[in-house]
């Protein structure tokens, strides 16, 4: 069988001229053109400067973390069953579950807000101090956050929190593949 008889061969598609086609273009598709470079507008530059401020970035992360914690607390609080479930009426169970959801959501909201604020602030400060955007900033931020969140348990707990949160942060960073 000759190479021109193969219906999927490049030489058959292009009428025998394999050099005329690009290896990345497909049949019937126009090649993509490179767009000219566009300078950012004044508004875009100002917005980028505002977002590069560590305080703004940290507060935004704290608010988003609090929102995530709120919803997680609502969900996990709804899964709690009362211990005396057999002796409670439906209304009592509903009231118990609603109170538990409120407690859990507020607790998770505070924890995730603090976690987001501390992590974002530590990562931003490390990035500004080192003038690099890499995984080391994530390790530093994870260590600071883990140590700060578990500092009430003493120095041993702070060390384990530092190491654990740093390792978790690196795993998430590699999974999301932000720094390539």
Secondary structure, DSSP 4 states (H G I P E B T S, - for coil): --GGG-TT-HHHHTTT-GGGS-SS--TT-PPPPPPPP-PPPHHHHHHHHHHTSHHHHHHHHHHHHHHHHHHHHHHHHHT---TTGGGS-HHHHHHHHHHHHHHHHHHHHHHHHHHHHHHHHHHHHHHHHHT--SHHHHHHHHHHHHHHHTGGG-HHHHHHHHHHHHHHHHHHHHHHT---
